[in-house]
Amino acid sequence: MLNDMDEKDKRILALLRKDAKQRVSQLAKKTGLPTTTVHNRIKRMEKGGIIRGYTVIPDYKKIGKAITAYILITFERTPDKKYSQKDLAKRLKSFDEVEEVDIVTGETDIVIKVRVGDIDELDNLIINRLRSLPGVDKTRTMIVLSSV
């Protein structure tokens, strides 16, 4: 599907990334394409898996999740070698506080992005929950000061 994308598809996708609530008529006006063409292109991108879904970006402070942190996790294979890095990543993804999980290369094996209400909640997450999971060897935490 990627090879089938032309500049018009890329423009529609870029506009949707900025505001997914735009009406097809608004997108048509911005791209100079007929409304039906824009509609059909969006449907084709959805069907082809280019557009996987639409989401809401909340004001995290207003919903009690004022602190964002990245936690770098060093994986240590369990003695029985039955618990893999991917198993740990899947387990981490199930935590309510965890927004993203990435398996990476380098000194760190997994990076997670978390959102919590306060430092005590972050402390509890790291000390009592993450570090007790099989495969977690070390953690390093970076708290976000501001986002652009």
Backbone bond lengths (Angstrom), bond angles and torsions (degrees), N, CA, C in turn:
res aa  C-N    CA-C-N  psi(-1)  N-CA   C-N-CA  omega(-1)  CA-C   N-CA-C  phi
1 M - - - 1.459 - - 1.524 110.99 -
2 L 1.336 117.95 -34.29 1.456 121.26 -178.20 1.526 110.78 -58.03
3 N 1.323 117.22 -41.34 1.455 120.73 -179.69 1.518 112.04 -68.70
4 D 1.329 117.42 -21.25 1.461 121.97 179.03 1.521 112.13 -81.36
5 M 1.332 117.55 -11.81 1.467 120.24 -178.00 1.520 109.96 -75.93
6 D 1.333 115.00 131.29 1.453 119.04 174.52 1.530 108.52 -109.54
7 E 1.312 116.46 -174.35 1.463 120.84 -177.58 1.532 111.77 -63.46
8 K 1.317 116.95 -31.33 1.472 120.23 178.88 1.526 110.80 -66.95
9 D 1.337 116.00 -43.52 1.470 119.87 176.39 1.525 110.49 -61.35
10 K 1.307 116.16 -44.28 1.473 120.78 -179.28 1.526 110.89 -62.51
11 R 1.324 117.16 -38.05 1.466 120.93 178.30 1.530 110.58 -66.70
12 I 1.324 116.96 -44.46 1.467 120.94 178.06 1.528 109.76 -60.49
13 L 1.318 116.61 -44.96 1.464 121.34 -179.91 1.527 111.14 -62.48
14 A 1.320 117.10 -42.08 1.471 120.76 178.94 1.532 110.60 -63.13
15 L 1.320 117.24 -41.17 1.463 120.73 178.78 1.526 111.45 -66.12
16 L 1.336 116.59 -40.14 1.472 120.40 178.19 1.523 111.29 -66.84
17 R 1.327 117.58 -34.95 1.468 119.98 178.91 1.523 110.75 -64.58
18 K 1.319 117.68 -32.89 1.464 120.63 178.56 1.518 112.17 -76.19
19 D 1.349 116.28 -34.78 1.459 120.42 -179.65 1.524 108.70 -157.50
20 A 1.324 116.20 97.24 1.460 121.58 -176.78 1.528 112.57 -73.57
21 K 1.330 117.68 -10.20 1.470 120.45 -179.48 1.522 112.47 -87.78
22 Q 1.314 117.51 -1.79 1.465 119.74 -179.92 1.520 110.43 -59.54
23 R 1.284 115.62 141.91 1.461 120.36 174.73 1.516 109.09 -74.94
24 V 1.305 115.10 154.43 1.461 120.57 178.42 1.528 109.86 -58.61
25 S 1.325 116.91 -36.44 1.471 120.11 179.15 1.530 111.51 -63.42
26 Q 1.339 116.59 -36.17 1.464 119.92 177.42 1.530 110.22 -67.98
27 L 1.321 115.94 -42.15 1.468 120.11 178.00 1.528 110.69 -63.23
28 A 1.317 115.91 -39.69 1.469 120.25 179.28 1.522 110.44 -61.65
29 K 1.311 115.75 -42.99 1.467 120.17 179.75 1.534 110.70 -63.62
30 K 1.326 116.95 -42.61 1.464 121.21 -178.31 1.526 113.24 -70.61
31 T 1.328 116.42 -29.11 1.470 119.90 -178.38 1.522 113.34 -97.29
32 G 1.337 116.12 -14.96 1.457 119.66 -177.89 1.519 113.05 76.51
33 L 1.328 116.79 17.40 1.464 122.33 179.58 1.523 109.95 -104.70
34 P 1.333 117.28 154.34 1.470 119.20 174.62 1.539 111.01 -62.77
35 T 1.318 115.45 149.62 1.462 121.67 -178.48 1.520 111.93 -56.29
36 T 1.321 117.69 -44.03 1.471 120.50 -179.23 1.523 111.54 -64.18
37 T 1.318 116.38 -35.55 1.472 120.29 178.41 1.521 110.31 -65.11
38 V 1.330 116.32 -45.56 1.470 120.38 178.90 1.528 109.66 -61.84
39 H 1.326 116.53 -45.54 1.469 121.33 178.97 1.530 110.25 -57.76
40 N 1.314 117.74 -48.17 1.464 121.71 -178.84 1.528 111.94 -64.66
41 R 1.311 117.00 -38.11 1.468 120.17 178.49 1.535 111.01 -66.48
42 I 1.325 116.39 -40.73 1.470 119.76 177.92 1.530 109.94 -63.66
43 K 1.308 116.95 -46.33 1.473 120.47 178.82 1.522 111.23 -59.69
44 R 1.342 117.20 -40.56 1.463 120.97 179.22 1.534 110.38 -64.77
45 M 1.335 116.63 -40.75 1.469 119.59 178.85 1.523 111.05 -68.56
46 E 1.327 118.00 -34.64 1.468 120.81 175.86 1.529 110.07 -66.26
47 K 1.314 115.88 -48.10 1.464 120.50 -179.05 1.533 111.41 -62.98
48 G 1.312 116.89 -36.40 1.462 121.79 -179.28 1.522 114.14 -81.09
49 G 1.341 117.27 -2.14 1.460 120.96 176.80 1.520 114.61 83.68
50 I 1.320 118.07 5.03 1.467 120.42 176.64 1.520 109.23 -70.93
51 I 1.322 116.02 -44.95 1.468 121.18 172.82 1.518 105.61 -98.41
52 R 1.338 115.68 109.74 1.470 120.47 -176.20 1.511 113.02 -92.88
53 G 1.313 117.71 -14.20 1.453 120.09 -179.56 1.511 110.73 167.83
54 Y 1.315 115.29 179.50 1.454 123.14 179.27 1.522 106.61 -126.93
55 T 1.313 117.19 146.25 1.452 119.34 -173.50 1.522 111.90 -137.76
56 V 1.308 114.33 169.39 1.457 123.08 176.81 1.526 107.66 -111.16
57 I 1.327 116.49 138.99 1.462 120.92 176.34 1.530 106.86 -113.48
58 P 1.325 116.02 99.38 1.471 118.75 -176.51 1.530 112.74 -77.85
59 D 1.322 115.62 165.08 1.462 121.53 169.48 1.524 104.66 -83.81
60 Y 1.318 116.78 102.47 1.462 121.41 -171.56 1.527 113.01 -63.14
61 K 1.316 117.45 -31.38 1.465 119.35 177.71 1.530 110.60 -63.19
62 K 1.320 115.97 -38.90 1.467 120.67 -177.38 1.515 112.70 -72.49
63 I 1.326 117.51 -18.60 1.472 119.36 178.62 1.525 111.86 -107.47
64 G 1.331 115.88 17.54 1.461 120.12 172.87 1.516 115.11 80.65
65 K 1.331 117.43 22.08 1.468 121.34 178.12 1.528 108.32 -124.90
66 A 1.324 116.33 62.40 1.458 122.39 -171.98 1.522 114.31 -73.73
67 I 1.330 117.77 -20.61 1.467 120.26 -175.66 1.522 110.53 -106.96
68 T 1.339 114.14 126.88 1.458 121.65 174.42 1.523 106.93 -112.25
69 A 1.317 115.57 136.09 1.469 119.96 178.95 1.523 109.85 -142.07
70 Y 1.317 114.00 151.54 1.466 120.87 171.15 1.519 106.29 -108.46
71 I 1.305 115.59 129.95 1.465 120.33 179.31 1.520 107.71 -115.66
72 L 1.323 115.08 122.48 1.455 122.17 179.19 1.517 107.57 -95.19
73 I 1.306 115.99 125.87 1.463 120.93 -174.79 1.519 110.13 -117.78
74 T 1.326 115.46 129.91 1.457 121.20 173.14 1.522 107.15 -95.77
75 F 1.319 115.45 125.45 1.460 122.03 -177.62 1.518 110.67 -90.36
76 E 1.320 115.15 137.15 1.467 120.68 173.71 1.523 106.63 -125.18
77 R 1.326 114.83 119.67 1.471 119.60 -178.88 1.514 109.99 -56.80
78 T 1.323 115.91 136.61 1.466 121.03 179.95 1.528 109.39 -68.28
79 P 1.332 117.39 152.43 1.469 120.35 -177.30 1.527 114.06 -53.42
80 D 1.332 116.62 -36.21 1.465 118.33 -179.52 1.537 112.05 -83.13
81 K 1.340 116.86 -5.13 1.470 124.79 178.45 1.527 113.51 58.26
82 K 1.323 116.70 22.08 1.451 120.47 -179.80 1.527 111.85 -93.38
83 Y 1.311 117.01 -14.71 1.462 121.59 -176.72 1.522 108.04 -107.27
84 S 1.327 116.90 109.90 1.455 121.28 -174.31 1.528 111.94 -94.27
85 Q 1.316 114.31 172.94 1.453 121.59 176.42 1.533 109.97 -60.22
86 K 1.317 117.10 -40.18 1.468 120.49 178.26 1.522 111.25 -66.33
87 D 1.323 117.66 -35.64 1.468 120.64 176.22 1.525 110.08 -61.27
88 L 1.327 115.44 -44.94 1.461 119.91 179.06 1.526 110.08 -63.42
89 A 1.313 117.58 -43.54 1.461 121.29 -179.54 1.529 110.68 -60.09
90 K 1.323 117.13 -43.09 1.471 120.94 178.30 1.521 111.02 -63.38
91 R 1.313 116.53 -40.43 1.474 121.06 178.70 1.527 110.53 -63.91
92 L 1.331 116.35 -42.75 1.456 120.80 179.35 1.530 111.43 -63.09
93 K 1.315 116.50 -38.82 1.467 121.60 -179.00 1.530 111.57 -61.94
94 S 1.335 117.16 -24.68 1.463 120.71 -178.75 1.538 113.22 -77.35
95 F 1.317 117.85 -13.31 1.464 121.00 179.26 1.535 109.27 -71.89
96 D 1.320 117.14 134.30 1.464 121.41 -179.30 1.531 112.47 -58.95
97 E 1.314 116.85 -35.43 1.468 120.87 -176.45 1.531 112.72 -73.67
98 V 1.318 116.80 -20.29 1.467 121.31 -173.71 1.523 110.17 -85.32
99 E 1.322 114.46 122.86 1.463 121.07 -178.74 1.525 111.64 -97.23
100 E 1.321 117.06 -37.82 1.468 121.52 -179.04 1.514 109.61 -139.96
101 V 1.326 115.62 148.08 1.459 122.29 175.39 1.522 107.13 -135.07
102 D 1.326 116.34 124.95 1.461 121.09 178.28 1.517 109.92 -129.53
103 I 1.329 116.35 132.13 1.459 121.95 171.32 1.524 105.43 -89.42
104 V 1.336 116.21 126.11 1.464 121.23 -172.59 1.527 111.48 -126.96
105 T 1.316 115.54 171.93 1.455 120.94 175.53 1.524 109.04 -102.52
106 G 1.320 116.45 164.14 1.457 120.94 177.73 1.517 111.34 109.97
107 E 1.321 115.58 -156.43 1.464 121.07 -178.24 1.523 112.44 -68.81
108 T 1.322 116.14 -25.68 1.463 122.39 178.98 1.517 108.36 -103.10
109 D 1.318 116.91 146.02 1.457 120.61 -178.81 1.524 113.50 -100.63
110 I 1.334 116.69 -34.81 1.461 122.05 -178.30 1.527 108.32 -137.14
111 V 1.317 116.09 138.00 1.464 121.72 173.83 1.520 107.20 -120.33
112 I 1.330 116.12 129.32 1.458 120.00 176.68 1.524 109.48 -120.73
113 K 1.315 114.92 145.92 1.464 121.56 174.48 1.514 106.30 -107.15
114 V 1.326 116.18 126.04 1.457 120.61 -178.60 1.523 110.55 -123.79
115 R 1.316 114.66 154.39 1.469 121.35 174.34 1.522 107.44 -129.53
116 V 1.328 114.89 125.60 1.464 121.35 -178.66 1.524 109.86 -134.87
117 G 1.326 114.94 166.89 1.459 120.25 -177.69 1.514 114.29 -78.93
118 D 1.340 116.73 -35.91 1.466 119.42 -177.79 1.532 109.71 -157.73
119 I 1.323 114.95 177.01 1.463 121.13 -177.44 1.529 111.51 -63.67
120 D 1.315 117.67 -36.42 1.464 120.20 178.56 1.528 111.29 -61.63
121 E 1.316 116.27 -39.92 1.462 120.60 178.02 1.537 110.71 -66.53
122 L 1.320 116.08 -39.55 1.468 120.25 176.93 1.521 110.31 -65.18
123 D 1.305 116.72 -44.07 1.464 122.26 178.10 1.530 110.73 -57.87
124 N 1.315 116.43 -47.00 1.463 120.95 179.82 1.529 110.65 -62.50
125 L 1.305 116.66 -43.17 1.461 120.80 179.83 1.528 110.87 -59.32
126 I 1.316 116.55 -46.67 1.470 120.05 -176.29 1.528 111.60 -74.00
127 I 1.313 116.50 -54.99 1.463 121.26 -172.99 1.524 112.81 -69.29
128 N 1.312 116.76 -48.59 1.469 120.20 -172.30 1.519 115.22 -91.02
129 R 1.322 116.91 -25.48 1.461 117.70 -174.84 1.522 113.40 -110.92
130 L 1.335 117.30 -53.86 1.469 118.67 -176.80 1.522 112.50 -66.18
131 R 1.312 115.64 -49.27 1.467 119.07 -174.54 1.524 113.31 -68.81
132 S 1.320 116.92 -12.34 1.461 119.21 177.79 1.533 112.60 -91.20
133 L 1.320 116.33 -5.47 1.470 119.47 -179.14 1.527 111.12 -75.85
134 P 1.341 117.02 142.07 1.462 119.22 175.79 1.530 109.38 -62.36
135 G 1.308 116.41 136.39 1.454 121.47 178.47 1.514 114.77 96.81
136 V 1.346 117.80 -16.34 1.463 119.89 179.23 1.516 107.94 -84.03
137 D 1.324 115.97 114.39 1.457 121.34 179.46 1.527 110.23 -92.93
138 K 1.349 115.96 -56.17 1.463 121.04 -178.98 1.521 109.15 -139.10
139 T 1.332 115.02 155.36 1.460 120.68 172.82 1.523 109.00 -130.17
140 R 1.322 114.90 147.32 1.470 122.55 171.35 1.518 105.65 -132.00
141 T 1.329 116.05 134.22 1.455 120.39 -174.62 1.518 111.35 -117.64
142 M 1.319 114.77 135.16 1.468 121.65 175.04 1.518 107.07 -121.71
143 I 1.330 116.87 120.29 1.461 121.93 179.43 1.525 108.36 -92.59
144 V 1.326 115.98 132.18 1.458 121.74 -179.54 1.525 108.96 -76.30
145 L 1.327 116.32 127.23 1.463 121.00 177.87 1.523 111.08 -86.75
146 S 1.332 116.89 -40.36 1.464 121.02 176.22 1.521 109.21 -158.78
147 S 1.316 115.01 156.75 1.471 121.86 178.27 1.515 108.85 -122.16
148 V 1.304 115.86 147.09 1.465 121.06 -178.38 1.507 110.09 -106.50
